[in-house]
Amino acid sequence: MYQDSISAPEPLTSREREVLSLVAAGLSNRAIAEELRISPHTTKTHTRSIYAKLTVRNRVQAINRAVALGLLP
């Protein structure tokens, strides 16, 4: 569940930050996988990890939380 505090419980890895920036750019998991040359399953794993670390449930919440944390412009 989304928390009101503005701190991430765990820092994102560099790959998670890459995935997050592509999520913010509006790419699908399949497009992110192609861009990063990883499998769609791996992309899904990264997005789940991002959601857990940012304590959110979906892409919109992840983007909003990342902006609030200064992880995205």
mmJSON file of the N, C-alpha and C atoms, coordinates in Angstrom:
{"data_MODEL":{"atom_site":{
"group_PDB":["ATOM","ATOM","ATOM","ATOM","ATOM","ATOM","ATOM","ATOM","ATOM","ATOM","ATOM","ATOM","ATOM","ATOM","ATOM","ATOM","ATOM","ATOM","ATOM","ATOM","ATOM","ATOM","ATOM","ATOM","ATOM","ATOM","ATOM","ATOM","ATOM","ATOM","ATOM","ATOM","ATOM","ATOM","ATOM","ATOM","ATOM","ATOM","ATOM","ATOM","ATOM","ATOM","ATOM","ATOM","ATOM","ATOM","ATOM","ATOM","ATOM","ATOM","ATOM","ATOM","ATOM","ATOM","ATOM","ATOM","ATOM","ATOM","ATOM","ATOM","ATOM","ATOM","ATOM","ATOM","ATOM","ATOM","ATOM","ATOM","ATOM","ATOM","ATOM","ATOM","ATOM","ATOM","ATOM","ATOM","ATOM","ATOM","ATOM","ATOM","ATOM","ATOM","ATOM","ATOM","ATOM","ATOM","ATOM","ATOM","ATOM","ATOM","ATOM","ATOM","ATOM","ATOM","ATOM","ATOM","ATOM","ATOM","ATOM","ATOM","ATOM","ATOM","ATOM","ATOM","ATOM","ATOM","ATOM","ATOM","ATOM","ATOM","ATOM","ATOM","ATOM","ATOM","ATOM","ATOM","ATOM","ATOM","ATOM","ATOM","ATOM","ATOM","ATOM","ATOM","ATOM","ATOM","ATOM","ATOM","ATOM","ATOM","ATOM","ATOM","ATOM","ATOM","ATOM","ATOM","ATOM","ATOM","ATOM","ATOM","ATOM","ATOM","ATOM","ATOM","ATOM","ATOM","ATOM","ATOM","ATOM","ATOM","ATOM","ATOM","ATOM","ATOM","ATOM","ATOM","ATOM","ATOM","ATOM","ATOM","ATOM","ATOM","ATOM","ATOM","ATOM","ATOM","ATOM","ATOM","ATOM","ATOM","ATOM","ATOM","ATOM","ATOM","ATOM","ATOM","ATOM","ATOM","ATOM","ATOM","ATOM","ATOM","ATOM","ATOM","ATOM","ATOM","ATOM","ATOM","ATOM","ATOM","ATOM","ATOM","ATOM","ATOM","ATOM","ATOM","ATOM","ATOM","ATOM","ATOM","ATOM","ATOM","ATOM","ATOM","ATOM","ATOM","ATOM","ATOM","ATOM","ATOM","ATOM","ATOM","ATOM","ATOM","ATOM","ATOM","ATOM","ATOM","ATOM"],
"id":[1,2,3,4,5,6,7,8,9,10,11,12,13,14,15,16,17,18,19,20,21,22,23,24,25,26,27,28,29,30,31,32,33,34,35,36,37,38,39,40,41,42,43,44,45,46,47,48,49,50,51,52,53,54,55,56,57,58,59,60,61,62,63,64,65,66,67,68,69,70,71,72,73,74,75,76,77,78,79,80,81,82,83,84,85,86,87,88,89,90,91,92,93,94,95,96,97,98,99,100,101,102,103,104,105,106,107,108,109,110,111,112,113,114,115,116,117,118,119,120,121,122,123,124,125,126,127,128,129,130,131,132,133,134,135,136,137,138,139,140,141,142,143,144,145,146,147,148,149,150,151,152,153,154,155,156,157,158,159,160,161,162,163,164,165,166,167,168,169,170,171,172,173,174,175,176,177,178,179,180,181,182,183,184,185,186,187,188,189,190,191,192,193,194,195,196,197,198,199,200,201,202,203,204,205,206,207,208,209,210,211,212,213,214,215,216,217,218,219],
"type_symbol":["N","C","C","N","C","C","N","C","C","N","C","C","N","C","C","N","C","C","N","C","C","N","C","C","N","C","C","N","C","C","N","C","C","N","C","C","N","C","C","N","C","C","N","C","C","N","C","C","N","C","C","N","C","C","N","C","C","N","C","C","N","C","C","N","C","C","N","C","C","N","C","C","N","C","C","N","C","C","N","C","C","N","C","C","N","C","C","N","C","C","N","C","C","N","C","C","N","C","C","N","C","C","N","C","C","N","C","C","N","C","C","N","C","C","N","C","C","N","C","C","N","C","C","N","C","C","N","C","C","N","C","C","N","C","C","N","C","C","N","C","C","N","C","C","N","C","C","N","C","C","N","C","C","N","C","C","N","C","C","N","C","C","N","C","C","N","C","C","N","C","C","N","C","C","N","C","C","N","C","C","N","C","C","N","C","C","N","C","C","N","C","C","N","C","C","N","C","C","N","C","C","N","C","C","N","C","C","N","C","C","N","C","C","N","C","C","N","C","C"],
"label_atom_id":["N","CA","C","N","CA","C","N","CA","C","N","CA","C","N","CA","C","N","CA","C","N","CA","C","N","CA","C","N","CA","C","N","CA","C","N","CA","C","N","CA","C","N","CA","C","N","CA","C","N","CA","C","N","CA","C","N","CA","C","N","CA","C","N","CA","C","N","CA","C","N","CA","C","N","CA","C","N","CA","C","N","CA","C","N","CA","C","N","CA","C","N","CA","C","N","CA","C","N","CA","C","N","CA","C","N","CA","C","N","CA","C","N","CA","C","N","CA","C","N","CA","C","N","CA","C","N","CA","C","N","CA","C","N","CA","C","N","CA","C","N","CA","C","N","CA","C","N","CA","C","N","CA","C","N","CA","C","N","CA","C","N","CA","C","N","CA","C","N","CA","C","N","CA","C","N","CA","C","N","CA","C","N","CA","C","N","CA","C","N","CA","C","N","CA","C","N","CA","C","N","CA","C","N","CA","C","N","CA","C","N","CA","C","N","CA","C","N","CA","C","N","CA","C","N","CA","C","N","CA","C","N","CA","C","N","CA","C","N","CA","C","N","CA","C","N","CA","C","N","CA","C","N","CA","C"],
"label_alt_id":[null,null,null,null,null,null,null,null,null,null,null,null,null,null,null,null,null,null,null,null,null,null,null,null,null,null,null,null,null,null,null,null,null,null,null,null,null,null,null,null,null,null,null,null,null,null,null,null,null,null,null,null,null,null,null,null,null,null,null,null,null,null,null,null,null,null,null,null,null,null,null,null,null,null,null,null,null,null,null,null,null,null,null,null,null,null,null,null,null,null,null,null,null,null,null,null,null,null,null,null,null,null,null,null,null,null,null,null,null,null,null,null,null,null,null,null,null,null,null,null,null,null,null,null,null,null,null,null,null,null,null,null,null,null,null,null,null,null,null,null,null,null,null,null,null,null,null,null,null,null,null,null,null,null,null,null,null,null,null,null,null,null,null,null,null,null,null,null,null,null,null,null,null,null,null,null,null,null,null,null,null,null,null,null,null,null,null,null,null,null,null,null,null,null,null,null,null,null,null,null,null,null,null,null,null,null,null,null,null,null,null,null,null,null,null,null,null,null,null],
"label_comp_id":["MET","MET","MET","TYR","TYR","TYR","GLN","GLN","GLN","ASP","ASP","ASP","SER","SER","SER","ILE","ILE","ILE","SER","SER","SER","ALA","ALA","ALA","PRO","PRO","PRO","GLU","GLU","GLU","PRO","PRO","PRO","LEU","LEU","LEU","THR","THR","THR","SER","SER","SER","ARG","ARG","ARG","GLU","GLU","GLU","ARG","ARG","ARG","GLU","GLU","GLU","VAL","VAL","VAL","LEU","LEU","LEU","SER","SER","SER","LEU","LEU","LEU","VAL","VAL","VAL","ALA","ALA","ALA","ALA","ALA","ALA","GLY","GLY","GLY","LEU","LEU","LEU","SER","SER","SER","ASN","ASN","ASN","ARG","ARG","ARG","ALA","ALA","ALA","ILE","ILE","ILE","ALA","ALA","ALA","GLU","GLU","GLU","GLU","GLU","GLU","LEU","LEU","LEU","ARG","ARG","ARG","ILE","ILE","ILE","SER","SER","SER","PRO","PRO","PRO","HIS","HIS","HIS","THR","THR","THR","THR","THR","THR","LYS","LYS","LYS","THR","THR","THR","HIS","HIS","HIS","THR","THR","THR","ARG","ARG","ARG","SER","SER","SER","ILE","ILE","ILE","TYR","TYR","TYR","ALA","ALA","ALA","LYS","LYS","LYS","LEU","LEU","LEU","THR","THR","THR","VAL","VAL","VAL","ARG","ARG","ARG","ASN","ASN","ASN","ARG","ARG","ARG","VAL","VAL","VAL","GLN","GLN","GLN","ALA","ALA","ALA","ILE","ILE","ILE","ASN","ASN","ASN","ARG","ARG","ARG","ALA","ALA","ALA","VAL","VAL","VAL","ALA","ALA","ALA","LEU","LEU","LEU","GLY","GLY","GLY","LEU","LEU","LEU","LEU","LEU","LEU","PRO","PRO","PRO"],
"label_asym_id":["A","A","A","A","A","A","A","A","A","A","A","A","A","A","A","A","A","A","A","A","A","A","A","A","A","A","A","A","A","A","A","A","A","A","A","A","A","A","A","A","A","A","A","A","A","A","A","A","A","A","A","A","A","A","A","A","A","A","A","A","A","A","A","A","A","A","A","A","A","A","A","A","A","A","A","A","A","A","A","A","A","A","A","A","A","A","A","A","A","A","A","A","A","A","A","A","A","A","A","A","A","A","A","A","A","A","A","A","A","A","A","A","A","A","A","A","A","A","A","A","A","A","A","A","A","A","A","A","A","A","A","A","A","A","A","A","A","A","A","A","A","A","A","A","A","A","A","A","A","A","A","A","A","A","A","A","A","A","A","A","A","A","A","A","A","A","A","A","A","A","A","A","A","A","A","A","A","A","A","A","A","A","A","A","A","A","A","A","A","A","A","A","A","A","A","A","A","A","A","A","A","A","A","A","A","A","A","A","A","A","A","A","A","A","A","A","A","A","A"],
"label_entity_id":["1","1","1","1","1","1","1","1","1","1","1","1","1","1","1","1","1","1","1","1","1","1","1","1","1","1","1","1","1","1","1","1","1","1","1","1","1","1","1","1","1","1","1","1","1","1","1","1","1","1","1","1","1","1","1","1","1","1","1","1","1","1","1","1","1","1","1","1","1","1","1","1","1","1","1","1","1","1","1","1","1","1","1","1","1","1","1","1","1","1","1","1","1","1","1","1","1","1","1","1","1","1","1","1","1","1","1","1","1","1","1","1","1","1","1","1","1","1","1","1","1","1","1","1","1","1","1","1","1","1","1","1","1","1","1","1","1","1","1","1","1","1","1","1","1","1","1","1","1","1","1","1","1","1","1","1","1","1","1","1","1","1","1","1","1","1","1","1","1","1","1","1","1","1","1","1","1","1","1","1","1","1","1","1","1","1","1","1","1","1","1","1","1","1","1","1","1","1","1","1","1","1","1","1","1","1","1","1","1","1","1","1","1","1","1","1","1","1","1"],
"label_seq_id":[1,1,1,2,2,2,3,3,3,4,4,4,5,5,5,6,6,6,7,7,7,8,8,8,9,9,9,10,10,10,11,11,11,12,12,12,13,13,13,14,14,14,15,15,15,16,16,16,17,17,17,18,18,18,19,19,19,20,20,20,21,21,21,22,22,22,23,23,23,24,24,24,25,25,25,26,26,26,27,27,27,28,28,28,29,29,29,30,30,30,31,31,31,32,32,32,33,33,33,34,34,34,35,35,35,36,36,36,37,37,37,38,38,38,39,39,39,40,40,40,41,41,41,42,42,42,43,43,43,44,44,44,45,45,45,46,46,46,47,47,47,48,48,48,49,49,49,50,50,50,51,51,51,52,52,52,53,53,53,54,54,54,55,55,55,56,56,56,57,57,57,58,58,58,59,59,59,60,60,60,61,61,61,62,62,62,63,63,63,64,64,64,65,65,65,66,66,66,67,67,67,68,68,68,69,69,69,70,70,70,71,71,71,72,72,72,73,73,73],
"pdbx_PDB_ins_code":[null,null,null,null,null,null,null,null,null,null,null,null,null,null,null,null,null,null,null,null,null,null,null,null,null,null,null,null,null,null,null,null,null,null,null,null,null,null,null,null,null,null,null,null,null,null,null,null,null,null,null,null,null,null,null,null,null,null,null,null,null,null,null,null,null,null,null,null,null,null,null,null,null,null,null,null,null,null,null,null,null,null,null,null,null,null,null,null,null,null,null,null,null,null,null,null,null,null,null,null,null,null,null,null,null,null,null,null,null,null,null,null,null,null,null,null,null,null,null,null,null,null,null,null,null,null,null,null,null,null,null,null,null,null,null,null,null,null,null,null,null,null,null,null,null,null,null,null,null,null,null,null,null,null,null,null,null,null,null,null,null,null,null,null,null,null,null,null,null,null,null,null,null,null,null,null,null,null,null,null,null,null,null,null,null,null,null,null,null,null,null,null,null,null,null,null,null,null,null,null,null,null,null,null,null,null,null,null,null,null,null,null,null,null,null,null,null,null,null],
"Cartn_x":[0.837,0.0,0.877,0.416,1.156,1.307,2.516,2.777,2.953,2.625,2.743,4.167,5.011,6.375,7.125,8.102,8.841,10.23,10.3,11.577,11.355,12.271,12.185,12.802,12.157,12.701,14.038,14.236,15.485,15.842,17.121,17.48,17.246,16.916,16.754,18.12,18.231,19.473,19.568,20.726,20.876,19.957,19.778,18.888,17.439,17.053,15.693,15.445,16.459,16.322,16.15,16.873,16.705,15.284,14.803,13.448,12.447,12.617,11.707,11.651,12.783,12.783,12.038,12.139,11.422,9.927,9.586,8.178,7.616,8.364,7.926,7.79,8.582,8.5,7.303,6.597,5.396,5.582,6.76,7.003,6.329,5.88,5.317,6.452,6.118,7.149,7.882,7.155,7.778,8.751,8.34,9.21,10.437,10.236,11.37,12.341,11.812,12.656,13.48,12.852,13.576,14.643,14.293,15.232,16.462,16.246,17.343,17.954,17.394,17.87,17.816,16.646,16.363,15.026,14.669,13.394,12.235,11.032,9.867,9.665,9.983,9.859,10.798,12.011,12.967,12.472,11.891,11.322,10.221,9.365,8.281,8.839,9.898,10.543,11.076,11.71,12.223,11.082,9.998,8.891,8.264,8.129,7.591,8.492,9.798,10.749,10.662,10.518,10.365,9.116,7.998,6.748,6.922,7.569,7.759,8.635,9.718,10.632,10.008,9.174,8.526,7.183,6.8,5.527,4.336,4.254,3.155,2.557,1.448,0.751,0.727,1.057,0.969,1.956,1.97,2.927,2.729,1.5,1.233,1.725,1.411,1.886,3.409,4.019,5.486,6.12,5.564,6.104,5.932,4.748,4.504,5.424,5.59,6.459,7.918,8.344,9.723,10.008,9.038,9.209,9.329,8.459,8.494,9.822,10.409,11.693,12.89,12.654,13.744,14.442,13.8,14.389,14.123,13.112,12.753,12.558,12.839,12.61,11.133],
"Cartn_y":[-1.186,0.0,1.243,2.288,3.53,4.192,4.626,5.313,6.8,7.62,9.061,9.569,8.822,9.292,9.399,10.267,10.519,9.882,8.643,7.942,6.526,6.06,4.7,3.764,2.631,1.706,1.108,0.93,0.397,1.183,1.44,2.141,1.242,1.87,1.123,0.825,-0.334,-0.67,0.187,0.209,0.986,0.451,-0.863,-1.441,-1.077,-1.089,-0.69,0.773,1.603,3.011,3.139,2.324,2.324,1.923,0.844,0.367,1.44,2.039,3.082,4.251,4.674,5.798,5.433,4.179,3.741,3.575,3.155,3.111,4.53,5.491,6.889,7.443,6.909,7.333,6.704,5.815,5.229,3.92,3.309,2.051,0.88,-0.081,-1.319,-2.205,-3.239,-4.178,-4.792,-5.138,-5.732,-4.746,-3.492,-2.479,-2.211,-2.213,-2.035,-3.196,-4.404,-5.589,-5.473,-5.047,-4.896,-3.818,-2.701,-1.586,-1.986,-2.733,-3.109,-4.471,-5.127,-6.441,-7.471,-7.484,-8.463,-9.11,-10.16,-10.826,-10.038,-10.191,-9.554,-10.016,-11.274,-11.779,-11.01,-10.765,-10.008,-8.587,-8.002,-6.664,-6.66,-7.668,-7.769,-7.917,-8.686,-8.854,-7.518,-6.756,-5.44,-4.504,-4.497,-3.595,-3.984,-5.263,-5.705,-5.248,-5.362,-4.94,-3.428,-2.683,-1.23,-0.899,-1.545,-1.305,-1.604,-2.71,-3.089,-2.07,-1.674,-0.733,0.65,1.037,2.351,2.277,1.095,0.821,1.387,0.978,1.38,0.148,0.349,-0.777,-0.742,0.393,0.471,1.49,1.583,2.459,3.929,4.371,5.784,6.134,5.296,5.543,5.497,4.57,4.466,5.734,6.246,7.472,8.644,8.784,9.889,9.811,8.627,8.444,8.721,8.249,8.477,9.962,10.701,12.147,12.79,12.377,12.941,12.65,11.498,11.11,11.693,12.342,12.906,11.89,10.73,9.696,9.948,10.754,11.162,12.676,13.291,14.746,15.107],
"Cartn_z":[0.0,0.0,0.0,-0.665,-0.786,0.574,0.878,2.134,1.878,2.862,2.714,2.925,3.592,3.832,2.508,2.476,1.248,1.322,1.727,1.711,1.211,0.398,-0.125,0.904,1.167,2.153,1.726,0.442,-0.098,-1.335,-1.57,-2.807,-4.02,-5.132,-6.378,-6.972,-7.606,-8.304,-9.563,-10.178,-11.414,-12.505,-12.584,-13.594,-13.299,-12.031,-11.666,-12.031,-11.853,-12.245,-13.757,-14.52,-15.978,-16.348,-15.744,-16.012,-15.617,-14.467,-14.0,-14.982,-15.488,-16.439,-17.721,-18.147,-19.343,-19.059,-17.855,-17.445,-17.507,-16.978,-16.975,-18.39,-19.311,-20.708,-21.424,-20.727,-21.297,-22.029,-21.917,-22.619,-21.907,-22.688,-22.147,-21.649,-20.89,-20.438,-21.615,-22.669,-23.849,-24.507,-24.622,-25.224,-24.347,-23.036,-22.115,-22.278,-22.361,-22.542,-23.815,-24.891,-26.158,-26.051,-25.433,-25.283,-24.463,-23.39,-22.498,-22.828,-23.842,-24.27,-23.139,-22.484,-21.442,-21.77,-21.069,-21.346,-20.732,-21.295,-20.681,-19.24,-18.954,-17.583,-16.64,-17.081,-16.265,-16.051,-17.082,-16.947,-15.892,-15.941,-14.964,-13.55,-13.405,-12.103,-11.592,-12.471,-12.075,-11.676,-12.441,-12.095,-10.763,-10.507,-9.207,-8.065,-8.266,-7.247,-7.015,-8.097,-7.99,-7.182,-7.514,-6.789,-5.301,-4.995,-3.591,-2.867,-3.49,-2.846,-2.677,-3.63,-3.543,-2.822,-2.422,-1.729,-2.5,-3.769,-4.646,-5.308,-6.026,-6.647,-8.167,-8.772,-10.23,-10.783,-12.109,-12.795,-12.449,-12.42,-12.131,-10.732,-9.761,-8.397,-8.336,-9.064,-9.066,-9.621,-10.7,-11.297,-10.334,-9.767,-8.827,-7.616,-7.079,-5.906,-6.273,-7.434,-7.875,-8.068,-8.597,-8.738,-7.364,-6.442,-5.087,-4.386,-4.695,-4.088,-4.831,-5.958,-6.738,-7.619,-7.836,-8.684,-10.167,-10.439,-11.797,-11.817,-12.949,-13.033,-13.014],
"occupancy":[1.0,1.0,1.0,1.0,1.0,1.0,1.0,1.0,1.0,1.0,1.0,1.0,1.0,1.0,1.0,1.0,1.0,1.0,1.0,1.0,1.0,1.0,1.0,1.0,1.0,1.0,1.0,1.0,1.0,1.0,1.0,1.0,1.0,1.0,1.0,1.0,1.0,1.0,1.0,1.0,1.0,1.0,1.0,1.0,1.0,1.0,1.0,1.0,1.0,1.0,1.0,1.0,1.0,1.0,1.0,1.0,1.0,1.0,1.0,1.0,1.0,1.0,1.0,1.0,1.0,1.0,1.0,1.0,1.0,1.0,1.0,1.0,1.0,1.0,1.0,1.0,1.0,1.0,1.0,1.0,1.0,1.0,1.0,1.0,1.0,1.0,1.0,1.0,1.0,1.0,1.0,1.0,1.0,1.0,1.0,1.0,1.0,1.0,1.0,1.0,1.0,1.0,1.0,1.0,1.0,1.0,1.0,1.0,1.0,1.0,1.0,1.0,1.0,1.0,1.0,1.0,1.0,1.0,1.0,1.0,1.0,1.0,1.0,1.0,1.0,1.0,1.0,1.0,1.0,1.0,1.0,1.0,1.0,1.0,1.0,1.0,1.0,1.0,1.0,1.0,1.0,1.0,1.0,1.0,1.0,1.0,1.0,1.0,1.0,1.0,1.0,1.0,1.0,1.0,1.0,1.0,1.0,1.0,1.0,1.0,1.0,1.0,1.0,1.0,1.0,1.0,1.0,1.0,1.0,1.0,1.0,1.0,1.0,1.0,1.0,1.0,1.0,1.0,1.0,1.0,1.0,1.0,1.0,1.0,1.0,1.0,1.0,1.0,1.0,1.0,1.0,1.0,1.0,1.0,1.0,1.0,1.0,1.0,1.0,1.0,1.0,1.0,1.0,1.0,1.0,1.0,1.0,1.0,1.0,1.0,1.0,1.0,1.0,1.0,1.0,1.0,1.0,1.0,1.0],
"B_iso_or_equiv":[0.0,0.0,0.0,0.0,0.0,0.0,0.0,0.0,0.0,0.0,0.0,0.0,0.0,0.0,0.0,0.0,0.0,0.0,0.0,0.0,0.0,0.0,0.0,0.0,0.0,0.0,0.0,0.0,0.0,0.0,0.0,0.0,0.0,0.0,0.0,0.0,0.0,0.0,0.0,0.0,0.0,0.0,0.0,0.0,0.0,0.0,0.0,0.0,0.0,0.0,0.0,0.0,0.0,0.0,0.0,0.0,0.0,0.0,0.0,0.0,0.0,0.0,0.0,0.0,0.0,0.0,0.0,0.0,0.0,0.0,0.0,0.0,0.0,0.0,0.0,0.0,0.0,0.0,0.0,0.0,0.0,0.0,0.0,0.0,0.0,0.0,0.0,0.0,0.0,0.0,0.0,0.0,0.0,0.0,0.0,0.0,0.0,0.0,0.0,0.0,0.0,0.0,0.0,0.0,0.0,0.0,0.0,0.0,0.0,0.0,0.0,0.0,0.0,0.0,0.0,0.0,0.0,0.0,0.0,0.0,0.0,0.0,0.0,0.0,0.0,0.0,0.0,0.0,0.0,0.0,0.0,0.0,0.0,0.0,0.0,0.0,0.0,0.0,0.0,0.0,0.0,0.0,0.0,0.0,0.0,0.0,0.0,0.0,0.0,0.0,0.0,0.0,0.0,0.0,0.0,0.0,0.0,0.0,0.0,0.0,0.0,0.0,0.0,0.0,0.0,0.0,0.0,0.0,0.0,0.0,0.0,0.0,0.0,0.0,0.0,0.0,0.0,0.0,0.0,0.0,0.0,0.0,0.0,0.0,0.0,0.0,0.0,0.0,0.0,0.0,0.0,0.0,0.0,0.0,0.0,0.0,0.0,0.0,0.0,0.0,0.0,0.0,0.0,0.0,0.0,0.0,0.0,0.0,0.0,0.0,0.0,0.0,0.0,0.0,0.0,0.0,0.0,0.0,0.0],
"pdbx_formal_charge":[null,null,null,null,null,null,null,null,null,null,null,null,null,null,null,null,null,null,null,null,null,null,null,null,null,null,null,null,null,null,null,null,null,null,null,null,null,null,null,null,null,null,null,null,null,null,null,null,null,null,null,null,null,null,null,null,null,null,null,null,null,null,null,null,null,null,null,null,null,null,null,null,null,null,null,null,null,null,null,null,null,null,null,null,null,null,null,null,null,null,null,null,null,null,null,null,null,null,null,null,null,null,null,null,null,null,null,null,null,null,null,null,null,null,null,null,null,null,null,null,null,null,null,null,null,null,null,null,null,null,null,null,null,null,null,null,null,null,null,null,null,null,null,null,null,null,null,null,null,null,null,null,null,null,null,null,null,null,null,null,null,null,null,null,null,null,null,null,null,null,null,null,null,null,null,null,null,null,null,null,null,null,null,null,null,null,null,null,null,null,null,null,null,null,null,null,null,null,null,null,null,null,null,null,null,null,null,null,null,null,null,null,null,null,null,null,null,null,null],
"auth_seq_id":[1,1,1,2,2,2,3,3,3,4,4,4,5,5,5,6,6,6,7,7,7,8,8,8,9,9,9,10,10,10,11,11,11,12,12,12,13,13,13,14,14,14,15,15,15,16,16,16,17,17,17,18,18,18,19,19,19,20,20,20,21,21,21,22,22,22,23,23,23,24,24,24,25,25,25,26,26,26,27,27,27,28,28,28,29,29,29,30,30,30,31,31,31,32,32,32,33,33,33,34,34,34,35,35,35,36,36,36,37,37,37,38,38,38,39,39,39,40,40,40,41,41,41,42,42,42,43,43,43,44,44,44,45,45,45,46,46,46,47,47,47,48,48,48,49,49,49,50,50,50,51,51,51,52,52,52,53,53,53,54,54,54,55,55,55,56,56,56,57,57,57,58,58,58,59,59,59,60,60,60,61,61,61,62,62,62,63,63,63,64,64,64,65,65,65,66,66,66,67,67,67,68,68,68,69,69,69,70,70,70,71,71,71,72,72,72,73,73,73],
"auth_comp_id":["MET","MET","MET","TYR","TYR","TYR","GLN","GLN","GLN","ASP","ASP","ASP","SER","SER","SER","ILE","ILE","ILE","SER","SER","SER","ALA","ALA","ALA","PRO","PRO","PRO","GLU","GLU","GLU","PRO","PRO","PRO","LEU","LEU","LEU","THR","THR","THR","SER","SER","SER","ARG","ARG","ARG","GLU","GLU","GLU","ARG","ARG","ARG","GLU","GLU","GLU","VAL","VAL","VAL","LEU","LEU","LEU","SER","SER","SER","LEU","LEU","LEU","VAL","VAL","VAL","ALA","ALA","ALA","ALA","ALA","ALA","GLY","GLY","GLY","LEU","LEU","LEU","SER","SER","SER","ASN","ASN","ASN","ARG","ARG","ARG","ALA","ALA","ALA","ILE","ILE","ILE","ALA","ALA","ALA","GLU","GLU","GLU","GLU","GLU","GLU","LEU","LEU","LEU","ARG","ARG","ARG","ILE","ILE","ILE","SER","SER","SER","PRO","PRO","PRO","HIS","HIS","HIS","THR","THR","THR","THR","THR","THR","LYS","LYS","LYS","THR","THR","THR","HIS","HIS","HIS","THR","THR","THR","ARG","ARG","ARG","SER","SER","SER","ILE","ILE","ILE","TYR","TYR","TYR","ALA","ALA","ALA","LYS","LYS","LYS","LEU","LEU","LEU","THR","THR","THR","VAL","VAL","VAL","ARG","ARG","ARG","ASN","ASN","ASN","ARG","ARG","ARG","VAL","VAL","VAL","GLN","GLN","GLN","ALA","ALA","ALA","ILE","ILE","ILE","ASN","ASN","ASN","ARG","ARG","ARG","ALA","ALA","ALA","VAL","VAL","VAL","ALA","ALA","ALA","LEU","LEU","LEU","GLY","GLY","GLY","LEU","LEU","LEU","LEU","LEU","LEU","PRO","PRO","PRO"],
"auth_asym_id":["A","A","A","A","A","A","A","A","A","A","A","A","A","A","A","A","A","A","A","A","A","A","A","A","A","A","A","A","A","A","A","A","A","A","A","A","A","A","A","A","A","A","A","A","A","A","A","A","A","A","A","A","A","A","A","A","A","A","A","A","A","A","A","A","A","A","A","A","A","A","A","A","A","A","A","A","A","A","A","A","A","A","A","A","A","A","A","A","A","A","A","A","A","A","A","A","A","A","A","A","A","A","A","A","A","A","A","A","A","A","A","A","A","A","A","A","A","A","A","A","A","A","A","A","A","A","A","A","A","A","A","A","A","A","A","A","A","A","A","A","A","A","A","A","A","A","A","A","A","A","A","A","A","A","A","A","A","A","A","A","A","A","A","A","A","A","A","A","A","A","A","A","A","A","A","A","A","A","A","A","A","A","A","A","A","A","A","A","A","A","A","A","A","A","A","A","A","A","A","A","A","A","A","A","A","A","A","A","A","A","A","A","A","A","A","A","A","A","A"],
"auth_atom_id":["N","CA","C","N","CA","C","N","CA","C","N","CA","C","N","CA","C","N","CA","C","N","CA","C","N","CA","C","N","CA","C","N","CA","C","N","CA","C","N","CA","C","N","CA","C","N","CA","C","N","CA","C","N","CA","C","N","CA","C","N","CA","C","N","CA","C","N","CA","C","N","CA","C","N","CA","C","N","CA","C","N","CA","C","N","CA","C","N","CA","C","N","CA","C","N","CA","C","N","CA","C","N","CA","C","N","CA","C","N","CA","C","N","CA","C","N","CA","C","N","CA","C","N","CA","C","N","CA","C","N","CA","C","N","CA","C","N","CA","C","N","CA","C","N","CA","C","N","CA","C","N","CA","C","N","CA","C","N","CA","C","N","CA","C","N","CA","C","N","CA","C","N","CA","C","N","CA","C","N","CA","C","N","CA","C","N","CA","C","N","CA","C","N","CA","C","N","CA","C","N","CA","C","N","CA","C","N","CA","C","N","CA","C","N","CA","C","N","CA","C","N","CA","C","N","CA","C","N","CA","C","N","CA","C","N","CA","C","N","CA","C","N","CA","C","N","CA","C","N","CA","C","N","CA","C"],
"pdbx_PDB_model_num":[1,1,1,1,1,1,1,1,1,1,1,1,1,1,1,1,1,1,1,1,1,1,1,1,1,1,1,1,1,1,1,1,1,1,1,1,1,1,1,1,1,1,1,1,1,1,1,1,1,1,1,1,1,1,1,1,1,1,1,1,1,1,1,1,1,1,1,1,1,1,1,1,1,1,1,1,1,1,1,1,1,1,1,1,1,1,1,1,1,1,1,1,1,1,1,1,1,1,1,1,1,1,1,1,1,1,1,1,1,1,1,1,1,1,1,1,1,1,1,1,1,1,1,1,1,1,1,1,1,1,1,1,1,1,1,1,1,1,1,1,1,1,1,1,1,1,1,1,1,1,1,1,1,1,1,1,1,1,1,1,1,1,1,1,1,1,1,1,1,1,1,1,1,1,1,1,1,1,1,1,1,1,1,1,1,1,1,1,1,1,1,1,1,1,1,1,1,1,1,1,1,1,1,1,1,1,1,1,1,1,1,1,1,1,1,1,1,1,1]
}}}
